[in-house]
Amino acid sequence: MIEIVATPSPAMIQDLGRVGYQKFGVPVSGVMDEVSARLANYLVGNPDNCPVIEFTVGGLILRFHSSSVFAVTGEAEVLLNDYPLEPWRSYWAKRGDVLKVRLRKGMYGYIALAGGIDCPRILESCSTYVRAKFGRPLKPGDKLSLGYAILTGKAGKTIPRKFIPNLWGDKTIRVILGPNIEHFTAQGIRTFLSSEYEVTPESDRMGYRLEGPKIEHSERGAGIVTEPIPLGAVQVPANGKPIIMLADRQTTGGYAKIATVIRVDIPKVAQTRPGEKLRFKPISVQKAIKELRKREITMKALRKAINDEWFLYKIKVRGKEFLAFSGTKD
Amino acid sequence: MLTIRLLGDSGVLISFGEVIDEEINKRVHALAQAIEKDKPEWLVEVVPAYSSLAIYYDPTLITHEEVISYVSDLKFNVEDVKGREIEIPVAYGGEFGPDIEFVAEYNGLTIDDVIEIHSKPLYRVYFLGFLPGFAYLGGMDERIATPRLEKPRTKVPAGSVGIAGKQTGWYAIESPGGWRIIGRTPLRTFNPKKVPPSIALPGDYVKFVPIDEEEFWEIYKEEWEND
C-alpha cells in the first residue's frame, strides 16, 4: 500500500482510457502522455494498460507502507528519502520510504508501481474523469493498495538513453488536415500552418487552448452539424483561436476542425507547458501510420528488453553506433 | 450521399449529409450497428452523431484505405434499426422546474400548456454525446422554445429536464448548465455501474410522462437509494 502525503499540484490515477463508451457520451480520458506512461509500466514489469499515477508540474509526495518496486517517467526530479534518483529507471522502496517527485520540464509525469494500483473500475477503466465524478484527484491521506507482484528482479531496469522519448525539445506538431477543411479559407489554412501558437493557462486535460494569429473561416463559418471529435482534433471556434482536443475531450462537438494531430505527436502536445509555443506541419496519413507502426515496434522491443526476454546490443557500422534488439538470449 | 473524411491517422468519418434528419440518422445507426455486429479486430469504437459516424481503428492493424473499402463493401439495412419507446417520468414545475414559469410567460402560455406541449411528442434520440448520457433529442414543439439563461447555473441536479432554444433534454449527471429547467425525472438516466450505462440509447424514442411530487420521491428512492 502507498499513502499520498502531499499533492502540491493535481495528481490522479489514469490508465489508457475508457475505450468503447463514446457512443454513450462518455469521454475516453486516460493518460495525457501515452508513451511516458506505458514506459513507466514496462520498467516495473506491468502490462501497458496498468493504472499509474499521473502528476503535474508541482509534483507529489507519497509514502510506501509496504515493499514495492516503482518507476518514475517524465522529465522528473525523483527523491527517495531525499536521496536523488533517476527517472526512466525502476527502484525498490521499503516500508516507510518517502518518494518526492516533481517536473523539471513538461506538464505530466508518471509513477508506475509493480503489480499496478488497485482501483475501482468504472466502465472497465480506472481513469479519473473529474467532470462526471469518475474518481477524483488524489488528496493527502489517500491510501492506494497495489496489485500482487513478484518484486525480485524487477528493480534496476532502465530505458537506454537513446530511447527516452524527446517530448520536451522541438515542438513541431505534425497534423493531418481536415475533417472540416472547407470551413476555412486558403489564407486561414496558411495562417495555421505558418504561425507559432502559444499554449495558454486555460488549457487542461480536455483541451489545450492556443493563442496566436487568428485563423480565418470561410463563408461556411465556425459551426458544423455536431459530429464526433477525435483525439488531437484542432477545433477553431468563431474567435479563430485553435483548441487541441485531448484525453478528456467531449465525444462530439459543433465547431469546425481544421486538422488532427497525428497519434505519435500527441505526447509532445501534452508535454507542452502554458507559455510554450507550438508549430503545425502537415503530413500524409500514410506517413503518419508508418510512424505509428515504427513507434509500436520500438515500444514492443523495449518492453521485451526490459523484461529480459530480448537482448539489446550496441553495434558499430562504419564508425556509427547503433542499438539493436535480438530475440534470443543464447 | 455518403462521404468519407479522415479523422487523423486513427479514424474515419462517414457522413450521410450535413443535416439533422430522422431518415439520415437511421442510416447512421444502421451502419454503426452493422460494424459493431461484425466486430472486425481492428475496430476500436464507433461513435454515431446526427448525420455522421466516426469509426476509430487501430492503425497498427489496418490502414485508412482498408477501413474505407471495408465500409464501402459493408451491407446494412435501415429497416434493421428499431428504436425502443421509453417513458421518462417527469415532475414538472415547483422545486423540480424553477424556470417553467419563465418558459410559459416567454411563450404566452400557461404552465399547464407548457407541460402538455412538452409531454406530448415522441422524441427521437439522435445520439448521445457531449457529456455522459446526454441525449440529443429531436422533435420539440417550437411553441415552447426559449433561449438559454443569460448566466448559467453552477450546479444543475442530475435528471433536470430543460429547454435550450428549440432543443429539449435532461441533465444525465449533475453539472453546471444554462438550460431553462422545467422539471426533473427521478430516474437515474446515467449509471456507470450498469451496461449500457445510459437509459436512452441512440435511435430510441422518448416520451415524457408527467408525475406528481409523491410519485417523484417514490421512484427516486428506488433508483438512487442503493448506492
Boltz contact constraints between the chains, C-beta under 6 A:
constraints:
  - contact:
      token1: [A, 20]
      token2: [B, 45]
      max_distance: 6.0
  - contact:
      token1: [A, 22]
      token2: [B, 45]
      max_distance: 6.0
  - contact:
      token1: [A, 22]
      token2: [B, 47]
      max_distance: 6.0
  - contact:
      token1: [A, 23]
      token2: [B, 47]
      max_distance: 6.0
  - contact:
      token1: [A, 24]
      token2: [B, 128]
      max_distance: 6.0
  - contact:
      token1: [A, 24]
      token2: [B, 197]
      max_distance: 6.0
  - contact:
      token1: [A, 24]
      token2: [B, 198]
      max_distance: 6.0
  - contact:
      token1: [A, 25]
      token2: [B, 128]
      max_distance: 6.0
  - contact:
      token1: [A, 25]
      token2: [B, 129]
      max_distance: 6.0
  - contact:
      token1: [A, 25]
      token2: [B, 131]
      max_distance: 6.0
  - contact:
      token1: [A, 25]
      token2: [B, 132]
      max_distance: 6.0
  - contact:
      token1: [A, 25]
      token2: [B, 133]
      max_distance: 6.0
  - contact:
      token1: [A, 25]
      token2: [B, 134]
      max_distance: 6.0
  - contact:
      token1: [A, 26]
      token2: [B, 132]
      max_distance: 6.0
  - contact:
      token1: [A, 122]
      token2: [B, 192]
      max_distance: 6.0
  - contact:
      token1: [A, 123]
      token2: [B, 192]
      max_distance: 6.0
  - contact:
      token1: [A, 132]
      token2: [B, 132]
      max_distance: 6.0
  - contact:
      token1: [A, 132]
      token2: [B, 173]
      max_distance: 6.0
  - contact:
      token1: [A, 176]
      token2: [B, 6]
      max_distance: 6.0
  - contact:
      token1: [A, 176]
      token2: [B, 8]
      max_distance: 6.0
  - contact:
      token1: [A, 178]
      token2: [B, 5]
      max_distance: 6.0
  - contact:
      token1: [A, 178]
      token2: [B, 6]
      max_distance: 6.0
  - contact:
      token1: [A, 179]
      token2: [B, 5]
      max_distance: 6.0
  - contact:
      token1: [A, 179]
      token2: [B, 7]
      max_distance: 6.0
  - contact:
      token1: [A, 179]
      token2: [B, 13]
      max_distance: 6.0
  - contact:
      token1: [A, 225]
      token2: [B, 18]
      max_distance: 6.0
  - contact:
      token1: [A, 225]
      token2: [B, 50]
      max_distance: 6.0
  - contact:
      token1: [A, 225]
      token2: [B, 51]
      max_distance: 6.0
  - contact:
      token1: [A, 226]
      token2: [B, 49]
      max_distance: 6.0
  - contact:
      token1: [A, 226]
      token2: [B, 50]
      max_distance: 6.0
  - contact:
      token1: [A, 227]
      token2: [B, 49]
      max_distance: 6.0
  - contact:
      token1: [A, 227]
      token2: [B, 52]
      max_distance: 6.0
  - contact:
      token1: [A, 228]
      token2: [B, 47]
      max_distance: 6.0
  - contact:
      token1: [A, 228]
      token2: [B, 49]
      max_distance: 6.0
  - contact:
      token1: [A, 228]
      token2: [B, 54]
      max_distance: 6.0
  - contact:
      token1: [A, 230]
      token2: [B, 7]
      max_distance: 6.0
  - contact:
      token1: [A, 230]
      token2: [B, 8]
      max_distance: 6.0
  - contact:
      token1: [A, 230]
      token2: [B, 11]
      max_distance: 6.0
  - contact:
      token1: [A, 232]
      token2: [B, 8]
      max_distance: 6.0
  - contact:
      token1: [A, 250]
      token2: [B, 130]
      max_distance: 6.0
  - contact:
      token1: [A, 251]
      token2: [B, 129]
      max_distance: 6.0
  - contact:
      token1: [A, 252]
      token2: [B, 49]
      max_distance: 6.0
  - contact:
      token1: [A, 252]
      token2: [B, 129]
      max_distance: 6.0
  - contact:
      token1: [A, 252]
      token2: [B, 130]
      max_distance: 6.0
  - contact:
      token1: [A, 260]
      token2: [B, 7]
      max_distance: 6.0
  - contact:
      token1: [A, 260]
      token2: [B, 8]
      max_distance: 6.0
  - contact:
      token1: [A, 262]
      token2: [B, 9]
      max_distance: 6.0
  - contact:
      token1: [A, 263]
      token2: [B, 9]
      max_distance: 6.0
  - contact:
      token1: [A, 263]
      token2: [B, 10]
      max_distance: 6.0
  - contact:
      token1: [A, 285]
      token2: [B, 6]
      max_distance: 6.0
  - contact:
      token1: [A, 285]
      token2: [B, 9]
      max_distance: 6.0
  - contact:
      token1: [A, 285]
      token2: [B, 64]
      max_distance: 6.0
  - contact:
      token1: [A, 288]
      token2: [B, 9]
      max_distance: 6.0
  - contact:
      token1: [A, 289]
      token2: [B, 9]
      max_distance: 6.0
  - contact:
      token1: [A, 289]
      token2: [B, 59]
      max_distance: 6.0
  - contact:
      token1: [A, 289]
      token2: [B, 63]
      max_distance: 6.0
  - contact:
      token1: [A, 292]
      token2: [B, 59]
      max_distance: 6.0
  - contact:
      token1: [A, 293]
      token2: [B, 60]
      max_distance: 6.0
  - contact:
      token1: [A, 296]
      token2: [B, 60]
      max_distance: 6.0
